[in-house]
């Protein structure tokens, strides 16, 4: 199935998030990434980045508190380049 431009952009954003979060990660053929943002009970944003190889999660990081804004700033600056 062909991906839309939006699907390709979102996949690139997830991959950038994974590279930013796990600088030593070298993508493999079976690797796929996730990027999820929600709010905790206090209403503060929480962002989670993960890399899966097949069905196994091989990397995971959760950004909370003061770490959320710098992560998104770096990610969006990278994506804009």
mmCIF file of the N, C-alpha and C atoms, coordinates in Angstrom:
data_MODEL
# 
_entry.id   MODEL 
# 
loop_
_atom_site.group_PDB 
_atom_site.id 
_atom_site.type_symbol 
_atom_site.label_atom_id 
_atom_site.label_alt_id 
_atom_site.label_comp_id 
_atom_site.label_asym_id 
_atom_site.label_entity_id 
_atom_site.label_seq_id 
_atom_site.pdbx_PDB_ins_code 
_atom_site.Cartn_x 
_atom_site.Cartn_y 
_atom_site.Cartn_z 
_atom_site.occupancy 
_atom_site.B_iso_or_equiv 
_atom_site.pdbx_formal_charge 
_atom_site.auth_seq_id 
_atom_site.auth_comp_id 
_atom_site.auth_asym_id 
_atom_site.auth_atom_id 
_atom_site.pdbx_PDB_model_num 
ATOM 1   N N  . UNK A 1 1  ? 0.844  -1.178 0.000  1.00 0.00 ? 1  UNK A N  1 
ATOM 2   C CA . UNK A 1 1  ? 0.000  0.000  0.000  1.00 0.00 ? 1  UNK A CA 1 
ATOM 3   C C  . UNK A 1 1  ? 0.889  1.240  0.000  1.00 0.00 ? 1  UNK A C  1 
ATOM 4   N N  . UNK A 1 2  ? 0.521  2.205  -0.823 1.00 0.00 ? 2  UNK A N  1 
ATOM 5   C CA . UNK A 1 2  ? 1.268  3.449  -0.902 1.00 0.00 ? 2  UNK A CA 1 
ATOM 6   C C  . UNK A 1 2  ? 0.996  4.312  0.320  1.00 0.00 ? 2  UNK A C  1 
ATOM 7   N N  . UNK A 1 3  ? 2.063  4.936  0.817  1.00 0.00 ? 3  UNK A N  1 
ATOM 8   C CA . UNK A 1 3  ? 1.910  5.849  1.946  1.00 0.00 ? 3  UNK A CA 1 
ATOM 9   C C  . UNK A 1 3  ? 1.604  7.247  1.437  1.00 0.00 ? 3  UNK A C  1 
ATOM 10  N N  . UNK A 1 4  ? 0.798  7.962  2.194  1.00 0.00 ? 4  UNK A N  1 
ATOM 11  C CA . UNK A 1 4  ? 0.522  9.351  1.858  1.00 0.00 ? 4  UNK A CA 1 
ATOM 12  C C  . UNK A 1 4  ? 1.716  10.194 2.292  1.00 0.00 ? 4  UNK A C  1 
ATOM 13  N N  . UNK A 1 5  ? 1.734  11.424 1.850  1.00 0.00 ? 5  UNK A N  1 
ATOM 14  C CA . UNK A 1 5  ? 2.798  12.348 2.265  1.00 0.00 ? 5  UNK A CA 1 
ATOM 15  C C  . UNK A 1 5  ? 2.768  12.538 3.772  1.00 0.00 ? 5  UNK A C  1 
ATOM 16  N N  . UNK A 1 6  ? 1.577  12.594 4.347  1.00 0.00 ? 6  UNK A N  1 
ATOM 17  C CA . UNK A 1 6  ? 1.453  12.755 5.794  1.00 0.00 ? 6  UNK A CA 1 
ATOM 18  C C  . UNK A 1 6  ? 2.014  11.521 6.521  1.00 0.00 ? 6  UNK A C  1 
ATOM 19  N N  . UNK A 1 7  ? 1.734  10.321 6.021  1.00 0.00 ? 7  UNK A N  1 
ATOM 20  C CA . UNK A 1 7  ? 2.267  9.099  6.630  1.00 0.00 ? 7  UNK A CA 1 
ATOM 21  C C  . UNK A 1 7  ? 3.791  9.087  6.583  1.00 0.00 ? 7  UNK A C  1 
ATOM 22  N N  . UNK A 1 8  ? 4.349  9.493  5.466  1.00 0.00 ? 8  UNK A N  1 
ATOM 23  C CA . UNK A 1 8  ? 5.820  9.531  5.336  1.00 0.00 ? 8  UNK A CA 1 
ATOM 24  C C  . UNK A 1 8  ? 6.413  10.562 6.290  1.00 0.00 ? 8  UNK A C  1 
ATOM 25  N N  . UNK A 1 9  ? 5.763  11.723 6.430  1.00 0.00 ? 9  UNK A N  1 
ATOM 26  C CA . UNK A 1 9  ? 6.261  12.762 7.335  1.00 0.00 ? 9  UNK A CA 1 
ATOM 27  C C  . UNK A 1 9  ? 6.222  12.272 8.773  1.00 0.00 ? 9  UNK A C  1 
ATOM 28  N N  . UNK A 1 10 ? 5.124  11.623 9.164  1.00 0.00 ? 10 UNK A N  1 
ATOM 29  C CA . UNK A 1 10 ? 5.002  11.116 10.527 1.00 0.00 ? 10 UNK A CA 1 
ATOM 30  C C  . UNK A 1 10 ? 6.022  10.009 10.802 1.00 0.00 ? 10 UNK A C  1 
ATOM 31  N N  . UNK A 1 11 ? 6.264  9.142  9.825  1.00 0.00 ? 11 UNK A N  1 
ATOM 32  C CA . UNK A 1 11 ? 7.275  8.097  9.996  1.00 0.00 ? 11 UNK A CA 1 
ATOM 33  C C  . UNK A 1 11 ? 8.660  8.719  10.156 1.00 0.00 ? 11 UNK A C  1 
ATOM 34  N N  . UNK A 1 12 ? 8.954  9.756  9.375  1.00 0.00 ? 12 UNK A N  1 
ATOM 35  C CA . UNK A 1 12 ? 10.247 10.435 9.503  1.00 0.00 ? 12 UNK A CA 1 
ATOM 36  C C  . UNK A 1 12 ? 10.374 11.114 10.871 1.00 0.00 ? 12 UNK A C  1 
ATOM 37  N N  . UNK A 1 13 ? 9.296  11.711 11.358 1.00 0.00 ? 13 UNK A N  1 
ATOM 38  C CA . UNK A 1 13 ? 9.322  12.348 12.673 1.00 0.00 ? 13 UNK A CA 1 
ATOM 39  C C  . UNK A 1 13 ? 9.585  11.315 13.768 1.00 0.00 ? 13 UNK A C  1 
ATOM 40  N N  . UNK A 1 14 ? 8.927  10.159 13.698 1.00 0.00 ? 14 UNK A N  1 
ATOM 41  C CA . UNK A 1 14 ? 9.166  9.089  14.677 1.00 0.00 ? 14 UNK A CA 1 
ATOM 42  C C  . UNK A 1 14 ? 10.606 8.600  14.620 1.00 0.00 ? 14 UNK A C  1 
ATOM 43  N N  . UNK A 1 15 ? 11.132 8.432  13.406 1.00 0.00 ? 15 UNK A N  1 
ATOM 44  C CA . UNK A 1 15 ? 12.524 7.987  13.263 1.00 0.00 ? 15 UNK A CA 1 
ATOM 45  C C  . UNK A 1 15 ? 13.497 9.028  13.810 1.00 0.00 ? 15 UNK A C  1 
ATOM 46  N N  . UNK A 1 16 ? 13.240 10.302 13.564 1.00 0.00 ? 16 UNK A N  1 
ATOM 47  C CA . UNK A 1 16 ? 14.084 11.369 14.126 1.00 0.00 ? 16 UNK A CA 1 
ATOM 48  C C  . UNK A 1 16 ? 14.029 11.355 15.650 1.00 0.00 ? 16 UNK A C  1 
ATOM 49  N N  . UNK A 1 17 ? 12.844 11.149 16.199 1.00 0.00 ? 17 UNK A N  1 
ATOM 50  C CA . UNK A 1 17 ? 12.702 11.081 17.658 1.00 0.00 ? 17 UNK A CA 1 
ATOM 51  C C  . UNK A 1 17 ? 13.520 9.931  18.222 1.00 0.00 ? 17 UNK A C  1 
ATOM 52  N N  . UNK A 1 18 ? 13.500 8.800  17.550 1.00 0.00 ? 18 UNK A N  1 
ATOM 53  C CA . UNK A 1 18 ? 14.276 7.643  18.011 1.00 0.00 ? 18 UNK A CA 1 
ATOM 54  C C  . UNK A 1 18 ? 15.776 7.918  17.922 1.00 0.00 ? 18 UNK A C  1 
ATOM 55  N N  . UNK A 1 19 ? 16.222 8.530  16.835 1.00 0.00 ? 19 UNK A N  1 
ATOM 56  C CA . UNK A 1 19 ? 17.658 8.840  16.705 1.00 0.00 ? 19 UNK A CA 1 
ATOM 57  C C  . UNK A 1 19 ? 18.099 9.845  17.753 1.00 0.00 ? 19 UNK A C  1 
ATOM 58  N N  . UNK A 1 20 ? 17.243 10.806 18.052 1.00 0.00 ? 20 UNK A N  1 
ATOM 59  C CA . UNK A 1 20 ? 17.547 11.803 19.077 1.00 0.00 ? 20 UNK A CA 1 
ATOM 60  C C  . UNK A 1 20 ? 17.597 11.156 20.462 1.00 0.00 ? 20 UNK A C  1 
ATOM 61  N N  . UNK A 1 21 ? 16.682 10.252 20.730 1.00 0.00 ? 21 UNK A N  1 
ATOM 62  C CA . UNK A 1 21 ? 16.600 9.609  22.035 1.00 0.00 ? 21 UNK A CA 1 
ATOM 63  C C  . UNK A 1 21 ? 17.640 8.519  22.232 1.00 0.00 ? 21 UNK A C  1 
ATOM 64  N N  . UNK A 1 22 ? 18.017 7.852  21.154 1.00 0.00 ? 22 UNK A N  1 
ATOM 65  C CA . UNK A 1 22 ? 18.946 6.716  21.237 1.00 0.00 ? 22 UNK A CA 1 
ATOM 66  C C  . UNK A 1 22 ? 20.045 6.895  20.193 1.00 0.00 ? 22 UNK A C  1 
ATOM 67  N N  . UNK A 1 23 ? 21.014 7.772  20.474 1.00 0.00 ? 23 UNK A N  1 
ATOM 68  C CA . UNK A 1 23 ? 22.032 8.106  19.466 1.00 0.00 ? 23 UNK A CA 1 
ATOM 69  C C  . UNK A 1 23 ? 22.858 6.913  18.990 1.00 0.00 ? 23 UNK A C  1 
ATOM 70  N N  . UNK A 1 24 ? 22.959 5.859  19.788 1.00 0.00 ? 24 UNK A N  1 
ATOM 71  C CA . UNK A 1 24 ? 23.745 4.687  19.384 1.00 0.00 ? 24 UNK A CA 1 
ATOM 72  C C  . UNK A 1 24 ? 22.928 3.674  18.583 1.00 0.00 ? 24 UNK A C  1 
ATOM 73  N N  . UNK A 1 25 ? 21.628 3.927  18.432 1.00 0.00 ? 25 UNK A N  1 
ATOM 74  C CA . UNK A 1 25 ? 20.758 3.000  17.709 1.00 0.00 ? 25 UNK A CA 1 
ATOM 75  C C  . UNK A 1 25 ? 21.070 3.021  16.222 1.00 0.00 ? 25 UNK A C  1 
ATOM 76  N N  . UNK A 1 26 ? 21.239 1.834  15.661 1.00 0.00 ? 26 UNK A N  1 
ATOM 77  C CA . UNK A 1 26 ? 21.415 1.680  14.218 1.00 0.00 ? 26 UNK A CA 1 
ATOM 78  C C  . UNK A 1 26 ? 20.189 0.936  13.703 1.00 0.00 ? 26 UNK A C  1 
ATOM 79  N N  . UNK A 1 27 ? 19.346 1.583  12.899 1.00 0.00 ? 27 UNK A N  1 
ATOM 80  C CA . UNK A 1 27 ? 18.108 0.945  12.448 1.00 0.00 ? 27 UNK A CA 1 
ATOM 81  C C  . UNK A 1 27 ? 18.354 -0.345 11.684 1.00 0.00 ? 27 UNK A C  1 
ATOM 82  N N  . UNK A 1 28 ? 17.572 -1.354 12.016 1.00 0.00 ? 28 UNK A N  1 
ATOM 83  C CA . UNK A 1 28 ? 17.601 -2.622 11.291 1.00 0.00 ? 28 UNK A CA 1 
ATOM 84  C C  . UNK A 1 28 ? 16.366 -2.748 10.417 1.00 0.00 ? 28 UNK A C  1 
ATOM 85  N N  . UNK A 1 29 ? 16.365 -3.765 9.565  1.00 0.00 ? 29 UNK A N  1 
ATOM 86  C CA . UNK A 1 29 ? 15.248 -3.955 8.626  1.00 0.00 ? 29 UNK A CA 1 
ATOM 87  C C  . UNK A 1 29 ? 13.920 -4.175 9.328  1.00 0.00 ? 29 UNK A C  1 
ATOM 88  N N  . UNK A 1 30 ? 13.936 -4.817 10.494 1.00 0.00 ? 30 UNK A N  1 
ATOM 89  C CA . UNK A 1 30 ? 12.700 -5.127 11.200 1.00 0.00 ? 30 UNK A CA 1 
ATOM 90  C C  . UNK A 1 30 ? 12.328 -4.070 12.231 1.00 0.00 ? 30 UNK A C  1 
ATOM 91  N N  . UNK A 1 31 ? 13.106 -2.983 12.326 1.00 0.00 ? 31 UNK A N  1 
ATOM 92  C CA . UNK A 1 31 ? 12.868 -1.963 13.342 1.00 0.00 ? 31 UNK A CA 1 
ATOM 93  C C  . UNK A 1 31 ? 11.724 -1.037 12.939 1.00 0.00 ? 31 UNK A C  1 
ATOM 94  N N  . UNK A 1 32 ? 10.953 -0.643 13.926 1.00 0.00 ? 32 UNK A N  1 
ATOM 95  C CA . UNK A 1 32 ? 9.924  0.369  13.739 1.00 0.00 ? 32 UNK A CA 1 
ATOM 96  C C  . UNK A 1 32 ? 9.838  1.190  15.016 1.00 0.00 ? 32 UNK A C  1 
ATOM 97  N N  . UNK A 1 33 ? 9.405  2.432  14.869 1.00 0.00 ? 33 UNK A N  1 
ATOM 98  C CA . UNK A 1 33 ? 9.466  3.385  15.976 1.00 0.00 ? 33 UNK A CA 1 
ATOM 99  C C  . UNK A 1 33 ? 8.071  3.878  16.356 1.00 0.00 ? 33 UNK A C  1 
ATOM 100 N N  . UNK A 1 34 ? 7.959  4.304  17.618 1.00 0.00 ? 34 UNK A N  1 
ATOM 101 C CA . UNK A 1 34 ? 6.724  4.919  18.073 1.00 0.00 ? 34 UNK A CA 1 
ATOM 102 C C  . UNK A 1 34 ? 7.055  6.231  18.776 1.00 0.00 ? 34 UNK A C  1 
ATOM 103 N N  . UNK A 1 35 ? 6.131  7.148  18.699 1.00 0.00 ? 35 UNK A N  1 
ATOM 104 C CA . UNK A 1 35 ? 6.230  8.444  19.362 1.00 0.00 ? 35 UNK A CA 1 
ATOM 105 C C  . UNK A 1 35 ? 4.834  8.763  19.870 1.00 0.00 ? 35 UNK A C  1 
ATOM 106 N N  . UNK A 1 36 ? 4.719  8.929  21.187 1.00 0.00 ? 36 UNK A N  1 
ATOM 107 C CA . UNK A 1 36 ? 3.408  9.101  21.803 1.00 0.00 ? 36 UNK A CA 1 
ATOM 108 C C  . UNK A 1 36 ? 3.479  10.212 22.833 1.00 0.00 ? 36 UNK A C  1 
ATOM 109 N N  . UNK A 1 37 ? 2.544  11.127 22.780 1.00 0.00 ? 37 UNK A N  1 
ATOM 110 C CA . UNK A 1 37 ? 2.464  12.190 23.781 1.00 0.00 ? 37 UNK A CA 1 
ATOM 111 C C  . UNK A 1 37 ? 1.071  12.186 24.395 1.00 0.00 ? 37 UNK A C  1 
ATOM 112 N N  . UNK A 1 38 ? 1.047  12.319 25.710 1.00 0.00 ? 38 UNK A N  1 
ATOM 113 C CA . UNK A 1 38 ? -0.205 12.363 26.467 1.00 0.00 ? 38 UNK A CA 1 
ATOM 114 C C  . UNK A 1 38 ? -0.019 13.320 27.636 1.00 0.00 ? 38 UNK A C  1 
ATOM 115 N N  . UNK A 1 39 ? -0.957 13.332 28.540 1.00 0.00 ? 39 UNK A N  1 
ATOM 116 C CA . UNK A 1 39 ? -0.858 14.165 29.733 1.00 0.00 ? 39 UNK A CA 1 
ATOM 117 C C  . UNK A 1 39 ? -1.030 13.289 30.963 1.00 0.00 ? 39 UNK A C  1 
ATOM 118 N N  . UNK A 1 40 ? -0.250 13.578 32.006 1.00 0.00 ? 40 UNK A N  1 
ATOM 119 C CA . UNK A 1 40 ? -0.389 12.825 33.251 1.00 0.00 ? 40 UNK A CA 1 
ATOM 120 C C  . UNK A 1 40 ? -1.580 13.360 34.043 1.00 0.00 ? 40 UNK A C  1 
ATOM 121 N N  . UNK A 1 41 ? -1.787 12.798 35.241 1.00 0.00 ? 41 UNK A N  1 
ATOM 122 C CA . UNK A 1 41 ? -2.946 13.183 36.052 1.00 0.00 ? 41 UNK A CA 1 
ATOM 123 C C  . UNK A 1 41 ? -2.954 14.666 36.419 1.00 0.00 ? 41 UNK A C  1 
ATOM 124 N N  . UNK A 1 42 ? -1.762 15.261 36.505 1.00 0.00 ? 42 UNK A N  1 
ATOM 125 C CA . UNK A 1 42 ? -1.656 16.680 36.859 1.00 0.00 ? 42 UNK A CA 1 
ATOM 126 C C  . UNK A 1 42 ? -1.811 17.592 35.644 1.00 0.00 ? 42 UNK A C  1 
ATOM 127 N N  . UNK A 1 43 ? -1.940 16.994 34.458 1.00 0.00 ? 43 UNK A N  1 
ATOM 128 C CA . UNK A 1 43 ? -2.088 17.796 33.251 1.00 0.00 ? 43 UNK A CA 1 
ATOM 129 C C  . UNK A 1 43 ? -0.786 18.160 32.582 1.00 0.00 ? 43 UNK A C  1 
ATOM 130 N N  . UNK A 1 44 ? 0.322  17.588 33.029 1.00 0.00 ? 44 UNK A N  1 
ATOM 131 C CA . UNK A 1 44 ? 1.632  17.861 32.429 1.00 0.00 ? 44 UNK A CA 1 
ATOM 132 C C  . UNK A 1 44 ? 1.879  16.903 31.263 1.00 0.00 ? 44 UNK A C  1 
ATOM 133 N N  . UNK A 1 45 ? 2.507  17.394 30.193 1.00 0.00 ? 45 UNK A N  1 
ATOM 134 C CA . UNK A 1 45 ? 2.751  16.521 29.045 1.00 0.00 ? 45 UNK A CA 1 
ATOM 135 C C  . UNK A 1 45 ? 3.808  15.457 29.350 1.00 0.00 ? 45 UNK A C  1 
ATOM 136 N N  . UNK A 1 46 ? 3.617  14.319 28.718 1.00 0.00 ? 46 UNK A N  1 
ATOM 137 C CA . UNK A 1 46 ? 4.535  13.187 28.801 1.00 0.00 ? 46 UNK A CA 1 
ATOM 138 C C  . UNK A 1 46 ? 4.720  12.678 27.383 1.00 0.00 ? 46 UNK A C  1 
ATOM 139 N N  . UNK A 1 47 ? 5.972  12.503 26.961 1.00 0.00 ? 47 UNK A N  1 
ATOM 140 C CA . UNK A 1 47 ? 6.258  11.966 25.633 1.00 0.00 ? 47 UNK A CA 1 
ATOM 141 C C  . UNK A 1 47 ? 7.061  10.684 25.796 1.00 0.00 ? 47 UNK A C  1 
ATOM 142 N N  . UNK A 1 48 ? 6.668  9.651  25.055 1.00 0.00 ? 48 UNK A N  1 
ATOM 143 C CA . UNK A 1 48 ? 7.354  8.371  25.077 1.00 0.00 ? 48 UNK A CA 1 
ATOM 144 C C  . UNK A 1 48 ? 7.851  8.043  23.681 1.00 0.00 ? 48 UNK A C  1 
ATOM 145 N N  . UNK A 1 49 ? 9.101  7.582  23.610 1.00 0.00 ? 49 UNK A N  1 
ATOM 146 C CA . UNK A 1 49 ? 9.716  7.177  22.357 1.00 0.00 ? 49 UNK A CA 1 
ATOM 147 C C  . UNK A 1 49 ? 10.177 5.739  22.530 1.00 0.00 ? 49 UNK A C  1 
ATOM 148 N N  . UNK A 1 50 ? 9.878  4.899  21.550 1.00 0.00 ? 50 UNK A N  1 
ATOM 149 C CA . UNK A 1 50 ? 10.299 3.504  21.627 1.00 0.00 ? 50 UNK A CA 1 
ATOM 150 C C  . UNK A 1 50 ? 10.728 3.014  20.253 1.00 0.00 ? 50 UNK A C  1 
ATOM 151 N N  . UNK A 1 51 ? 11.616 2.025  20.275 1.00 0.00 ? 51 UNK A N  1 
ATOM 152 C CA . UNK A 1 51 ? 12.022 1.317  19.063 1.00 0.00 ? 51 UNK A CA 1 
ATOM 153 C C  . UNK A 1 51 ? 11.740 -0.157 19.287 1.00 0.00 ? 51 UNK A C  1 
ATOM 154 N N  . UNK A 1 52 ? 11.089 -0.757 18.315 1.00 0.00 ? 52 UNK A N  1 
ATOM 155 C CA . UNK A 1 52 ? 10.796 -2.182 18.354 1.00 0.00 ? 52 UNK A CA 1 
ATOM 156 C C  . UNK A 1 52 ? 11.551 -2.874 17.236 1.00 0.00 ? 52 UNK A C  1 
ATOM 157 N N  . UNK A 1 53 ? 12.008 -4.067 17.519 1.00 0.00 ? 53 UNK A N  1 
ATOM 158 C CA . UNK A 1 53 ? 12.598 -4.938 16.496 1.00 0.00 ? 53 UNK A CA 1 
ATOM 159 C C  . UNK A 1 53 ? 11.670 -6.135 16.430 1.00 0.00 ? 53 UNK A C  1 
ATOM 160 N N  . UNK A 1 54 ? 10.882 -6.158 15.351 1.00 0.00 ? 54 UNK A N  1 
ATOM 161 C CA . UNK A 1 54 ? 9.830  -7.161 15.294 1.00 0.00 ? 54 UNK A CA 1 
ATOM 162 C C  . UNK A 1 54 ? 8.815  -6.857 16.384 1.00 0.00 ? 54 UNK A C  1 
ATOM 163 N N  . UNK A 1 55 ? 8.654  -7.815 17.318 1.00 0.00 ? 55 UNK A N  1 
ATOM 164 C CA . UNK A 1 55 ? 7.710  -7.627 18.423 1.00 0.00 ? 55 UNK A CA 1 
ATOM 165 C C  . UNK A 1 55 ? 8.390  -7.230 19.721 1.00 0.00 ? 55 UNK A C  1 
ATOM 166 N N  . UNK A 1 56 ? 9.715  -7.142 19.708 1.00 0.00 ? 56 UNK A N  1 
ATOM 167 C CA . UNK A 1 56 ? 10.465 -6.847 20.935 1.00 0.00 ? 56 UNK A CA 1 
ATOM 168 C C  . UNK A 1 56 ? 10.827 -5.375 21.024 1.00 0.00 ? 56 UNK A C  1 
ATOM 169 N N  . UNK A 1 57 ? 10.517 -4.762 22.160 1.00 0.00 ? 57 UNK A N  1 
ATOM 170 C CA . UNK A 1 57 ? 10.920 -3.373 22.386 1.00 0.00 ? 57 UNK A CA 1 
ATOM 171 C C  . UNK A 1 57 ? 12.390 -3.384 22.779 1.00 0.00 ? 57 UNK A C  1 
ATOM 172 N N  . UNK A 1 58 ? 13.213 -2.688 21.976 1.00 0.00 ? 58 UNK A N  1 
ATOM 173 C CA . UNK A 1 58 ? 14.653 -2.696 22.240 1.00 0.00 ? 58 UNK A CA 1 
ATOM 174 C C  . UNK A 1 58 ? 15.143 -1.381 22.848 1.00 0.00 ? 58 UNK A C  1 
ATOM 175 N N  . UNK A 1 59 ? 14.361 -0.320 22.715 1.00 0.00 ? 59 UNK A N  1 
ATOM 176 C CA . UNK A 1 59 ? 14.697 0.975  23.315 1.00 0.00 ? 59 UNK A CA 1 
ATOM 177 C C  . UNK A 1 59 ? 13.407 1.647  23.777 1.00 0.00 ? 59 UNK A C  1 
ATOM 178 N N  . UNK A 1 60 ? 13.507 2.371  24.893 1.00 0.00 ? 60 UNK A N  1 
ATOM 179 C CA . UNK A 1 60 ? 12.346 3.098  25.408 1.00 0.00 ? 60 UNK A CA 1 
ATOM 180 C C  . UNK A 1 60 ? 12.833 4.263  26.251 1.00 0.00 ? 60 UNK A C  1 
ATOM 181 N N  . UNK A 1 61 ? 12.219 5.423  26.042 1.00 0.00 ? 61 UNK A N  1 
ATOM 182 C CA . UNK A 1 61 ? 12.515 6.577  26.894 1.00 0.00 ? 61 UNK A CA 1 
ATOM 183 C C  . UNK A 1 61 ? 11.227 7.366  27.097 1.00 0.00 ? 61 UNK A C  1 
ATOM 184 N N  . UNK A 1 62 ? 11.053 7.824  28.317 1.00 0.00 ? 62 UNK A N  1 
ATOM 185 C CA . UNK A 1 62 ? 9.878  8.626  28.675 1.00 0.00 ? 62 UNK A CA 1 
ATOM 186 C C  . UNK A 1 62 ? 10.368 10.003 29.103 1.00 0.00 ? 62 UNK A C  1 
ATOM 187 N N  . UNK A 1 63 ? 9.901  11.044 28.411 1.00 0.00 ? 63 UNK A N  1 
ATOM 188 C CA . UNK A 1 63 ? 10.245 12.426 28.739 1.00 0.00 ? 63 UNK A CA 1 
ATOM 189 C C  . UNK A 1 63 ? 9.129  13.022 29.576 1.00 0.00 ? 63 UNK A C  1 
ATOM 190 N N  . UNK A 1 64 ? 9.487  13.575 30.718 1.00 0.00 ? 64 UNK A N  1 
ATOM 191 C CA . UNK A 1 64 ? 8.514  14.203 31.604 1.00 0.00 ? 64 UNK A CA 1 
ATOM 192 C C  . UNK A 1 64 ? 9.086  15.510 32.125 1.00 0.00 ? 64 UNK A C  1 
ATOM 193 N N  . UNK A 1 65 ? 8.216  16.308 32.726 1.00 0.00 ? 65 UNK A N  1 
ATOM 194 C CA . UNK A 1 65 ? 8.656  17.533 33.395 1.00 0.00 ? 65 UNK A CA 1 
ATOM 195 C C  . UNK A 1 65 ? 9.448  18.454 32.486 1.00 0.00 ? 65 UNK A C  1 
ATOM 196 N N  . UNK A 1 66 ? 10.565 18.916 33.003 1.00 0.00 ? 66 UNK A N  1 
ATOM 197 C CA . UNK A 1 66 ? 11.402 19.887 32.285 1.00 0.00 ? 66 UNK A CA 1 
ATOM 198 C C  . UNK A 1 66 ? 12.085 19.296 31.056 1.00 0.00 ? 66 UNK A C  1 
ATOM 199 N N  . UNK A 1 67 ? 12.048 17.969 30.875 1.00 0.00 ? 67 UNK A N  1 
ATOM 200 C CA . UNK A 1 67 ? 12.703 17.340 29.717 1.00 0.00 ? 67 UNK A CA 1 
ATOM 201 C C  . UNK A 1 67 ? 11.854 17.350 28.457 1.00 0.00 ? 67 UNK A C  1 
ATOM 202 N N  . UNK A 1 68 ? 10.545 17.584 28.597 1.00 0.00 ? 68 UNK A N  1 
ATOM 203 C CA . UNK A 1 68 ? 9.650  17.509 27.437 1.00 0.00 ? 68 UNK A CA 1 
ATOM 204 C C  . UNK A 1 68 ? 9.933  18.632 26.437 1.00 0.00 ? 68 UNK A C  1 
ATOM 205 N N  . UNK A 1 69 ? 9.996  19.859 26.890 1.00 0.00 ? 69 UNK A N  1 
ATOM 206 C CA . UNK A 1 69 ? 10.177 20.996 25.972 1.00 0.00 ? 69 UNK A CA 1 
ATOM 207 C C  . UNK A 1 69 ? 11.501 20.930 25.219 1.00 0.00 ? 69 UNK A C  1 
ATOM 208 N N  . UNK A 1 70 ? 12.645 20.686 25.877 1.00 0.00 ? 70 UNK A N  1 
ATOM 209 C CA . UNK A 1 70 ? 13.894 20.589 25.109 1.00 0.00 ? 70 UNK A CA 1 
ATOM 210 C C  . UNK A 1 70 ? 13.871 19.443 24.094 1.00 0.00 ? 70 UNK A C  1 
ATOM 211 N N  . UNK A 1 71 ? 13.250 18.314 24.449 1.00 0.00 ? 71 UNK A N  1 
ATOM 212 C CA . UNK A 1 71 ? 13.157 17.201 23.500 1.00 0.00 ? 71 UNK A CA 1 
ATOM 213 C C  . UNK A 1 71 ? 12.407 17.639 22.244 1.00 0.00 ? 71 UNK A C  1 
ATOM 214 N N  . UNK A 1 72 ? 11.219 18.238 22.415 1.00 0.00 ? 72 UNK A N  1 
ATOM 215 C CA . UNK A 1 72 ? 10.427 18.652 21.264 1.00 0.00 ? 72 UNK A CA 1 
ATOM 216 C C  . UNK A 1 72 ? 11.096 19.774 20.483 1.00 0.00 ? 72 UNK A C  1 
ATOM 217 N N  . UNK A 1 73 ? 11.762 20.681 21.177 1.00 0.00 ? 73 UNK A N  1 
ATOM 218 C CA . UNK A 1 73 ? 12.482 21.754 20.491 1.00 0.00 ? 73 UNK A CA 1 
ATOM 219 C C  . UNK A 1 73 ? 13.576 21.167 19.598 1.00 0.00 ? 73 UNK A C  1 
ATOM 220 N N  . UNK A 1 74 ? 14.369 20.263 20.145 1.00 0.00 ? 74 UNK A N  1 
ATOM 221 C CA . UNK A 1 74 ? 15.431 19.621 19.358 1.00 0.00 ? 74 UNK A CA 1 
ATOM 222 C C  . UNK A 1 74 ? 14.847 18.809 18.208 1.00 0.00 ? 74 UNK A C  1 
ATOM 223 N N  . UNK A 1 75 ? 13.783 18.076 18.478 1.00 0.00 ? 75 UNK A N  1 
ATOM 224 C CA . UNK A 1 75 ? 13.169 17.236 17.437 1.00 0.00 ? 75 UNK A CA 1 
ATOM 225 C C  . UNK A 1 75 ? 12.640 18.080 16.293 1.00 0.00 ? 75 UNK A C  1 
ATOM 226 N N  . UNK A 1 76 ? 11.907 19.127 16.599 1.00 0.00 ? 76 UNK A N  1 
ATOM 227 C CA . UNK A 1 76 ? 11.342 19.957 15.531 1.00 0.00 ? 76 UNK A CA 1 
ATOM 228 C C  . UNK A 1 76 ? 12.405 20.753 14.790 1.00 0.00 ? 76 UNK A C  1 
ATOM 229 N N  . UNK A 1 77 ? 13.462 21.159 15.497 1.00 0.00 ? 77 UNK A N  1 
ATOM 230 C CA . UNK A 1 77 ? 14.570 21.826 14.813 1.00 0.00 ? 77 UNK A CA 1 
ATOM 231 C C  . UNK A 1 77 ? 15.259 20.853 13.851 1.00 0.00 ? 77 UNK A C  1 
ATOM 232 N N  . UNK A 1 78 ? 15.442 19.604 14.264 1.00 0.00 ? 78 UNK A N  1 
ATOM 233 C CA . UNK A 1 78 ? 16.036 18.592 13.388 1.00 0.00 ? 78 UNK A CA 1 
ATOM 234 C C  . UNK A 1 78 ? 15.144 18.329 12.184 1.00 0.00 ? 78 UNK A C  1 
ATOM 235 N N  . UNK A 1 79 ? 13.844 18.185 12.421 1.00 0.00 ? 79 UNK A N  1 
ATOM 236 C CA . UNK A 1 79 ? 12.916 17.874 11.350 1.00 0.00 ? 79 UNK A CA 1 
ATOM 237 C C  . UNK A 1 79 ? 12.845 19.001 10.326 1.00 0.00 ? 79 UNK A C  1 
ATOM 238 N N  . UNK A 1 80 ? 13.094 20.218 10.757 1.00 0.00 ? 80 UNK A N  1 
ATOM 239 C CA . UNK A 1 80 ? 13.013 21.364 9.855  1.00 0.00 ? 80 UNK A CA 1 
ATOM 240 C C  . UNK A 1 80 ? 14.260 21.489 8.968  1.00 0.00 ? 80 UNK A C  1 
ATOM 241 N N  . UNK A 1 81 ? 15.328 20.826 9.336  1.00 0.00 ? 81 UNK A N  1 
ATOM 242 C CA . UNK A 1 81 ? 16.580 20.944 8.565  1.00 0.00 ? 81 UNK A CA 1 
ATOM 243 C C  . UNK A 1 81 ? 16.533 20.152 7.289  1.00 0.00 ? 81 UNK A C  1 
# 
